[in-house]
């Protein structure tokens, strides 16, 4: 008498002995990964070249083709920090930090309630409001430079860091409102209804309910506003002198029509870029979460 035994089908992820089967990654994924690495290397190479140039002497950095194996020196950094020129970079760096940080804080204080009103508690004709915010970015910065300069001259605000704070706040506020609205639109309405039933007011709801949920979006928005404020040059160049001079304006002072300045400029550019690089690395995880928030329903 013959017995018939039933065997269960073997899963695709297992071998016939039950061991885990090794799966190869899709070829398309490998190609996309290689392309991503290549693009990343292309972005990093100029920064590495700038670092190498800053460690060379002016004569070695000005050779054509550049001398990669030239002796290393810190002369460019000594000149940037005022060892030979007598100009200290600390006041411009402090002005940049003050204008960038304070303007970013003000932008967040204004943008979060405005985005809340345009997403979670939409006002009437909210699309017109969003278009108005966007239309303020359509005017070229140069077109508004002369009226702002004349106003600052009459008001006695030339060479004043507080004028830069107000300008940077107004420049970054439309972008922050648009970004924060997309983040706040992902907040579950049930959480807000539960907070309202518990008697939480608007300020408490924003602070204890909304802010923790959209913290990655807040980090992404604040980092972008900080970068835009830190890198701004046109207003700082025209509206400041020696008291409120920012780091980008101080950096342009190393470019002269006489003598060699390439190594010195590379050293100055690297030092000026460090705060933005450090802030980007510190908020890297929150930045990725914030920029991808709402991308997948």
C-alpha positions in Angstrom: 0.0 0.0 0.0 1.5 3.3 -1.1 1.2 6.4 1.2 0.9 9.8 -0.3 2.5 12.7 1.6 1.7 16.3 0.9 4.6 18.8 0.8 4.0 22.5 1.4 5.3 24.8 -1.3 8.8 26.3 -0.6 8.8 30.1 -0.2 10.8 32.0 -2.7 12.9 33.5 0.0 13.9 30.0 1.3 15.8 27.1 -0.1 14.5 23.5 0.0 16.4 22.9 3.2 14.8 25.9 4.9 17.8 28.2 4.8 17.4 31.9 3.8 18.0 32.4 0.1 20.4 35.1 -0.9 18.7 37.6 -3.0 20.5 39.9 -5.4 19.6 43.6 -5.5 17.9 44.7 -8.7 20.2 45.8 -11.4 18.3 49.1 -11.7 18.9 49.8 -8.0 22.6 49.2 -8.4 22.8 51.6 -11.3 20.8 54.3 -9.5 23.1 53.8 -6.5 26.2 54.2 -8.6 24.7 57.3 -10.3 23.9 58.8 -6.8 27.5 58.2 -5.7 28.9 59.7 -8.8 26.8 62.9 -8.4 27.8 63.1 -4.7 31.5 62.8 -5.6 31.1 65.5 -8.3 29.6 67.8 -5.6 32.3 67.1 -3.1 35.3 67.4 -5.4 35.1 71.3 -5.7 35.1 71.5 -1.9 38.0 69.1 -1.6 39.9 71.1 -4.3 39.2 74.3 -2.4 40.5 72.8 0.8 43.7 71.6 -1.0 44.2 75.0 -2.6 43.8 76.8 0.8 46.7 74.7 2.1 49.1 75.8 -0.7 51.1 78.9 -1.0 49.9 81.6 -3.4 52.6 80.9 -5.9 51.8 77.1 -5.9 48.0 77.7 -6.2 48.4 80.0 -9.2 50.4 77.6 -11.4 48.9 76.2 -14.5 48.3 73.3 -14.3 47.9 73.4 -10.5 50.6 71.7 -8.5 48.9 69.1 -6.3 52.0 67.9 -4.6 53.1 71.4 -3.6 54.2 71.9 0.1 51.4 72.5 2.5 51.1 75.7 4.5 48.7 77.6 6.7 49.6 81.0 5.3 46.1 81.6 3.8 44.4 80.9 7.1 46.8 83.2 9.0 46.1 86.0 6.6 42.3 85.4 6.9 42.4 85.6 10.6 44.2 88.9 10.5 47.8 87.9 11.3 49.2 89.9 8.4 46.4 92.2 7.1 45.2 93.4 10.5 41.5 92.9 9.7 39.7 90.5 12.1 37.0 88.3 10.7 35.2 87.8 14.0 33.0 90.9 13.8 31.7 90.0 10.3 31.2 86.4 11.4 29.3 87.5 14.5 27.1 89.8 12.4 26.3 87.0 10.1 25.4 84.7 13.0 23.2 87.4 14.6 21.4 88.3 11.4 20.9 84.6 10.3 19.8 83.2 13.6 17.5 86.0 14.7 15.9 86.3 11.2 15.3 82.5 11.2 13.7 82.6 14.6 11.4 85.4 13.5 10.5 83.6 10.3 9.4 80.5 12.2 7.4 82.6 14.7 5.5 84.2 11.9 5.4 81.3 9.4 4.0 78.6 11.7 0.8 80.4 12.7 0.3 81.6 9.1 0.7 78.1 7.7 -1.6 76.8 10.4 -4.3 79.2 9.3 -3.8 78.2 5.6 -3.7 74.4 6.1 -5.4 73.1 9.3 -7.8 76.1 9.8 -8.1 77.5 6.3 -9.2 81.1 6.0 -11.4 82.4 3.2 -9.7 82.6 -0.2 -6.6 80.9 1.1 -5.4 80.2 -2.4 -5.2 83.9 -3.0 -3.2 84.4 0.1 -0.7 81.8 -1.0 -0.4 83.4 -4.4 0.2 86.8 -2.7 3.0 85.2 -0.7 4.5 83.7 -3.8 4.2 86.9 -5.8 6.5 88.7 -3.4 9.3 86.5 -4.7 8.7 87.5 -8.3 10.2 91.0 -7.9 14.0 91.0 -8.6 16.0 91.9 -5.6 17.9 94.6 -7.6 14.6 96.3 -8.4 13.9 97.0 -4.7 17.4 97.8 -3.7 17.3 101.6 -4.4 14.0 102.3 -2.5 15.3 100.2 0.4 18.6 102.1 0.4 16.9 105.5 0.3 14.5 104.5 3.2 17.5 103.2 5.3 19.4 106.4 4.6 16.5 108.6 5.8 15.7 106.4 8.8 19.4 106.3 9.8 19.5 102.5 9.5 22.5 102.2 7.1 25.3 99.9 8.5 22.9 98.5 11.0 22.5 94.7 11.6 18.9 95.1 12.6 18.0 96.3 9.1 19.5 93.1 7.7 17.4 91.0 10.2 14.2 92.7 9.0 15.1 92.2 5.3 16.2 88.6 5.7 12.9 87.9 7.6 10.8 89.4 4.9 12.8 87.6 2.2 12.5 84.1 3.7 9.0 84.4 5.1 7.1 83.4 1.9 9.2 80.3 1.4 8.8 79.3 5.0 5.0 79.7 4.8 4.8 77.6 1.7 7.0 74.9 3.2 5.3 74.8 6.6 1.9 74.6 5.0 2.8 71.4 3.2 4.1 70.0 6.5 1.1 71.1 8.6 -1.3 69.6 6.1 -0.1 66.2 7.2 -1.1 66.7 10.8 -4.0 64.4 11.7 -7.2 66.4 12.3 -8.2 63.9 15.1 -5.2 65.1 17.2 -6.4 68.7 17.0 -10.0 67.8 17.8 -8.9 65.8 20.8 -6.8 68.8 22.0 -9.7 71.1 21.5 -12.0 68.8 23.5 -9.4 68.9 26.3 -9.6 72.6 26.4 -6.2 73.4 24.8 -5.9 76.9 23.2 -4.2 77.8 20.0 -0.8 78.5 21.5 -0.8 75.3 23.6 -2.0 73.3 20.5 0.8 74.7 18.4 3.4 74.2 21.1 2.5 70.7 22.5 0.6 69.1 19.6 1.6 70.5 16.3 5.2 71.3 16.9 6.4 67.8 17.9 4.6 66.3 14.9 6.1 68.7 12.3 9.5 69.0 14.0 11.3 67.6 10.9 9.6 70.1 8.8 10.5 72.9 11.2 14.2 71.8 11.1 14.2 71.7 7.2 12.6 75.1 7.0 14.9 76.7 9.6 18.0 75.3 7.9 17.0 76.6 4.5 16.2 80.0 5.9 19.5 80.1 7.8 21.4 79.2 4.6 19.7 81.8 2.5 20.4 84.5 5.2 24.0 83.4 5.7 24.8 83.5 1.9 23.0 86.8 1.2 25.5 89.3 -0.3 23.7 92.0 -2.3 21.9 93.8 0.5 24.8 93.3 2.9 27.2 94.7 0.4 25.1 97.9 -0.3 23.5 98.6 3.1 26.4 97.9 5.4 29.9 99.4 5.9 32.3 98.4 8.7 30.0 98.0 11.7 27.4 95.6 10.3 29.6 94.0 7.7 28.8 90.3 7.2 31.0 87.3 6.4 30.3 87.2 2.7 31.1 90.9 2.3 34.3 90.4 4.3 35.1 87.5 2.0 34.9 89.7 -1.1 37.6 92.0 0.3 40.2 89.3 -0.4 39.7 89.6 -4.1 42.1 92.4 -5.3 43.3 93.6 -8.7 46.9 93.3 -7.6 48.8 90.3 -6.4 47.8 86.7 -5.9 44.8 85.9 -3.8 43.5 82.4 -4.8 44.8 80.4 -1.7 43.7 83.2 0.7 40.2 83.3 -0.9 39.9 79.5 -0.7 40.9 79.6 3.0 38.4 82.4 3.7 35.6 80.6 1.8 36.2 77.4 3.7 36.0 79.1 7.1 32.9 81.1 6.1 31.2 77.9 4.9 31.9 75.9 8.1 28.8 77.1 10.0 26.4 76.1 7.2 28.1 72.7 6.8 28.0 72.1 10.6 24.3 73.0 10.7 23.6 70.8 7.8 25.3 67.8 9.4 23.7 68.4 12.8 20.2 68.5 11.3 20.8 65.9 8.6 18.3 63.3 9.8 15.6 65.9 10.5 16.3 67.5 7.1 15.7 64.3 5.2 12.5 63.6 7.1 11.3 67.1 6.6 11.9 67.3 2.9 10.3 63.9 2.4 7.3 64.6 4.7 4.1 64.4 2.7 5.7 62.9 -0.4 4.0 59.5 0.1 0.4 59.4 1.0 
